[in-house]
């Protein structure tokens, strides 16, 4: 069997164009933006970790890498970014052509350094991770039972040295003092009005101690020397190690009741989510500023009280929809977004993460909270109930160790260095700009821009960022001699605190080729990455839909695709039949067809919360997973052949087949009509029909393999042809056969009741428009 090739390569970098045009004009003609998708700390079996500090260029602060030119006799190296000559320090005196340091090995373009500090060759212990649970008690008794059970399970999985705290909220906020074992001591905050950080600290008795015990912490550097020792008295009141507080917390959970505040029959419960999260941020800011900490909010309904309110208490007032947001008819929306934007700034300055686990049939306000979750690199899970497998299994995965571990890391900062003719427009993904402006910043800003340095309070081994670049050659470069450098260089520096509390620096240095697109497009075409380009276009379209008023995403995607095909297609003018696309572009139109039908562009039938959830995951997942979100995969199972990929088309449905659809957020096992009838008659239980039993089991086993490796855990839908839940499959299929199509439908197949155009009609229109003179 052929060995699996890692599509992201050793550096975890994938680019839309692997050959770059030399000029701004040629770059604009490429249509698809020049961008790369980077996984800062993904795991790799070949990653080398060096136990010493890196060597930096004295001019631009780039780190020594295999692309540097080295003079072994003169003991100096030339930086490929600024061409500065740097001398090697004395401890590199032994280097030679036959004795090369690891960071110069050509295969180690990505390398990691263990930075000196807590937990790395020092007596100071590494800071423990901090988990502050914020629990909604305005839920029915059954839901409260489910969430208590999940919390108890989490307490058993958390490392014993991890610090744990608990805040519960309903009409009021209850901050529980766990370090008072004799009786349960609670601080109560009113949920009706916004409270400042100073008021929170004052009421908790932490106001004077913060200044005494904590100094201002530089970004990315944890407080340890006085974080857990000088101020251990403060920390020990509200945050205790899991080993010390397990009994106290379990007792507290046993006695915890639903919010006792009376609710009128025609009203929603009074729920003050915003004040609870403010209190959590204030508490962590006083106790563990600069140390990796997560606020894990378990929310069971919409905020109706105080800051962050998304809907009134009156049940006759519906929660905002996309139509309300488009018409500016959501009175609470902008105020709530502003509140969470300020909360995000506070959390980023403290280095803390906000995770949201929303479990309710109604919306809870994820659309408003999106800014705080995304800027802090938090996780988000949307489920229908705290008893649902989507919540239960996803919540457990956060605390799992071993191979199933998410590799949750803290306090990351990303710095990017580029060759001089490249500017950085910005990043789409779970990070926040550190406003470090410089000559590398482009005039056009996309996402988190105007900086060359970003903060990632929370990141894990699957976290991905999309970096947009601009080609901005200087006049000097344009008139350069033919001998000018044909290579461009980009270096990513990621400093982060790993799950064990040690500080690491991951360095990835990549190179690509400059090409002159005005003379020949052949090299440009060969370097086009269709999957990465589809994902980048999806992320850019989603961002534009959020920030630009009256933005028509479908029209924008169609125009971009027509321009791309017109530029790189092979055809005779005004002759659609002659149109042909290079294999490097052949499946890109299909990706665009599925993208314009996807939940990222067509928000009809989705709530703003669901749309925000889908987009947050699209922005943080790797290319392989993001492509599945845009264009689901379909596998067919039958008696006649082994499991095989099938076309994402209604023609793939047959009475004697089982289909397995992976749409990322849901996994669908779909039984054809005949298969369903045989199963209902119990044939699989008869010894002579073992083959049928195995056929039924195979897609279930494959579905569970997919679920096991995914976060958040997808929803599993098992359905039959013509059943009500078959809609989960039919909504994703190409409607090649509809209720009004003239062609005959094969027996046992299906039709889709839609007026959407099919892929074939879409291609015909594309060919006609691309060849127009």
Secondary structure by P-SEA (a helix, b strand, c coil): cccccccccccccccccccccccaaaaaaccccbbbbbbcbbbbccbbbbcbbbbbcccccccccccccccccccbbbbccccbbbbbcccccccccccccccccccccbbbbbccccccccccccccbbbbbbbbccccaaaaaaaaaaaaaaaaaccccbbbbbbbbccbbbbbcccccccbbbbbbbccccccaaaaaaaacaaaaaaaccccccccccccccccccaaaaaaaccccccccaaaaaaaaaacccccccccccccccccaaaaaaaaaaaaaacccccbbbbccccccccccccccccccccccccccaaaaaaccccaaaaaaaaaaaaaaaaaaabbbbbbbcccccccccccaaaaaaaabbbbbbbcccccaaaaaaaaaaacccccccccccbbbbbbbbcccbbbccccccbbbcccccccccccccccccccbbbcccccccbbbbbbbbbbbcccccccccccccbbbbbbbbbbbcccbbbbbbbbbbbbbbbcccccaaaaaaaccaaaaaaaaaaaaaaaaaccccccaaaaaaaaaaaaaaacccccccccccccccccccaaaaaaaaaaaccccccccccaaaaaaaaaaaacccaaaaaaaabbbbbbbcccccbbbbccccccccccbbbbbccccbbbbcccaaaaaaaaacccccccaaaaaaaaaaaaaaaaaaaaacccbbbbbbbccccccaaaaaaaccccccccccccccccccccccccccaaaaaaaaaaaaacc
